């Protein structure tokens, strides 16, 4: 997952895995069994940006995350052509009253994302669509795609 600081990468990771949502600042490239979570500073700092390309090669699908509350995007037009992996857009924080969903959707579309998922990690809206897409894509049987959302027991 690639996005600026505060785009919701770690929160989305927790939500997709059915974990309790806890704020946790990502300070390094964090691998889980199915997700690579990158710090937003890697996107925001020119000298660290090349590392994102290297980590993208280790994934099956690259997710560009953009919060619907962001005032601008860091993704230039057609940035997805630089990656030799499938790139999807994930539009986060759609439940926020200040969300500008149409603008953020257009940013991800202009970046080159052909498939865009609006999600809320807080309400769970759209999460099953992402999980289903990841499990069913690439011609692999669903049993070999290990993203499964667990129920959160409080």
Secondary structure as GFF3:
##gff-version 3
##sequence-region A 1 154
A	DSSP	alpha_helix	9	16	.	.	.	ID=ss1
A	DSSP	beta_strand	30	31	.	.	.	ID=ss2
A	DSSP	beta_strand	36	37	.	.	.	ID=ss3
A	DSSP	alpha_helix	40	44	.	.	.	ID=ss4
A	DSSP	three_ten_helix	46	48	.	.	.	ID=ss5
A	DSSP	alpha_helix	49	56	.	.	.	ID=ss6
A	DSSP	beta_strand	61	67	.	.	.	ID=ss7
A	DSSP	three_ten_helix	79	82	.	.	.	ID=ss8
A	DSSP	beta_strand	86	92	.	.	.	ID=ss9
A	DSSP	alpha_helix	101	111	.	.	.	ID=ss10
A	DSSP	beta_strand	116	118	.	.	.	ID=ss11
A	DSSP	alpha_helix	127	136	.	.	.	ID=ss12
A	DSSP	three_ten_helix	137	139	.	.	.	ID=ss13
A	DSSP	three_ten_helix	142	144	.	.	.	ID=ss14
###
